[in-house]
Each structure stands twice: as structure tokens, then as C-alpha cells.
């Protein structure tokens, strides 16, 4: 049987040490959103990149 979708591979692993309080917050988000810790971190990364791009756009328009 052939697959109807192409598997997305993620070759890079990024690890971070976080405090117990930060992990508590991650677990709360996991419970509230039904997402894995990895999915939450990916979303947080994308949001931070978007925020950075917005700030850069504002800064360049002010020059």
C-alpha cells in the first residue's frame, strides 16, 4: 500500500535546559492545546521569528 502523503523529516535536534517553572508552563500548554512539547517549541520559535521580522520592518520604515 502506498502512502498518500509525503513524510516530513526533521533532521536537526535542538535541546535546551529549562527550569522546573518553565517546564511546568510547557506542560500546562501541552494539556491545554493537546500539542507535544516539540510542537509548542516550534510554534514559539515561529512566533518569535515573526515578531523579529515585524520589528525589523518597523525599524527600516522609520529610517
C-alpha positions, -999 to +999 in steps of 0.1 A: +000+000+000+014+034-009+013+065+013-009+093+002+013+119+019+050+127+020+066+122+054+082+154+067+116+146+081+132+167+108+169+160+109+180+186+134+177+183+171+178+214+193+179+209+231+176+234+259+178+233+296+148+249+313+138+255+349+111+235+367+088+265+364+093+268+327+086+230+323+055+234+344+043+261+319+052+238+290+032+210+305+002+233+311+003+244+274+006+207+264-026+199+284-045+230+271-035+226+234-031+188+230+003+196+214+036+180+221+064+199+237+082+199+204+052+214+186+048+241+212+085+250+209+083+251+171+053+274+173+071+296+199+101+298+175+079+308+146+061+334+166+095+349+177+107+350+141+075+368+131+079+393+159+115+399+149+106+404+113+078+429+123+102+449+144+128+449+116+102+461+092+091+489+116+127+499+122+135+501+084+105+521+077+115+547+103+149+554+087 
